[in-house]
């Protein structure tokens, strides 16, 4: 049995849907399969619990007869690509949290 490598992108929380979102890449042989995963959970959920749940959901999607939306590429290409979040996305996320934490008022 071959050990499967996994990669989870930065996990983010979407307050509109009350879900943690991530892209999970599963390496199976020479192929890499990336699944978009959304996990409903409270914001104060433990990080370890969320990562386990996100990974488990991706594995269930992969083993499904109909895996739905996924990306497939050679494993060596998937592992060579760094997971980068552009600064504009990070800044927008910080701004969103500021608005949410300040009761919807501008900072």
C-alpha positions in Angstrom: 0.0 0.0 0.0 1.4 3.4 -1.0 1.3 6.3 1.5 -0.9 9.1 0.1 0.3 12.7 0.4 -2.2 15.4 1.1 -2.1 19.2 1.0 -4.6 21.6 2.4 -4.5 25.3 1.3 -5.0 28.0 3.8 -8.3 27.4 5.6 -10.5 30.4 5.6 -13.8 31.1 7.4 -16.8 32.4 5.4 -19.1 34.2 7.8 -21.9 34.5 5.2 -22.2 30.7 4.9 -20.7 29.9 8.4 -18.3 27.4 6.7 -14.6 26.8 6.7 -13.3 26.7 3.1 -10.2 25.2 1.6 -8.7 23.5 -1.4 -7.5 20.0 -0.6 -5.1 18.2 -2.8 -4.8 14.4 -2.6 -1.9 12.7 -4.3 -2.7 9.2 -5.6 0.1 7.6 -7.5 1.3 9.9 -10.2 -1.9 12.1 -10.2 -3.0 15.0 -7.9 -6.7 15.7 -7.4 -7.7 19.0 -5.9 -11.2 19.4 -4.4 -12.9 22.6 -3.1 -14.2 21.8 0.3 -16.6 23.7 2.4 -17.2 22.6 6.0 -20.1 24.0 8.1 -18.8 24.7 11.6 -18.8 27.4 14.2 -16.1 30.1 14.0 -14.6 29.0 17.3 -14.0 25.4 16.2 -10.6 23.9 17.0 -8.2 24.2 14.1 -7.2 20.5 14.4 -10.8 19.4 14.2 -11.5 21.6 11.2 -8.4 20.3 9.3 -9.3 16.7 10.0 -12.9 17.3 8.9 -11.9 19.1 5.7 -9.4 16.3 4.8 -12.0 13.6 5.5 -14.6 15.4 3.3 -12.1 15.6 0.4 -11.2 11.9 0.8 -14.9 11.0 0.7 -15.3 13.1 -2.4 -12.3 11.4 -4.0 -13.7 7.9 -3.2 -17.2 8.7 -4.5 -18.5 7.2 -7.7 -19.2 10.8 -8.8 -16.5 13.0 -7.3 -18.1 16.2 -8.7 -15.9 19.3 -9.1 -12.2 18.6 -9.0 -8.9 19.5 -10.7 -6.6 16.8 -11.9 -2.9 17.2 -12.8 0.4 15.3 -12.5 1.5 14.9 -8.9 4.9 16.5 -9.5 3.3 19.6 -10.9 0.8 19.9 -8.0 3.5 19.5 -5.3 5.8 22.0 -7.1 3.2 24.8 -7.0 3.3 27.0 -3.8 0.0 27.9 -2.2 0.0 31.7 -2.4 -2.8 34.1 -1.4 -2.5 37.4 -3.2 -2.1 40.5 -1.0 -5.3 42.0 -2.3 -7.3 39.0 -1.1 -5.6 39.1 2.3 -6.3 42.8 2.6 -10.0 42.4 1.6 -10.3 39.6 4.2 -8.9 41.9 7.0 -11.3 44.6 5.9 -14.2 42.3 6.1 -13.3 41.1 9.6 -12.9 44.7 10.7 -16.4 45.5 9.5 -17.9 42.4 11.1 -16.2 42.9 14.4 -17.2 46.6 14.5 -20.9 45.8 14.1 -20.9 46.6 10.3 -19.6 50.1 10.8 -16.7 51.5 8.8 -13.5 51.5 10.8 
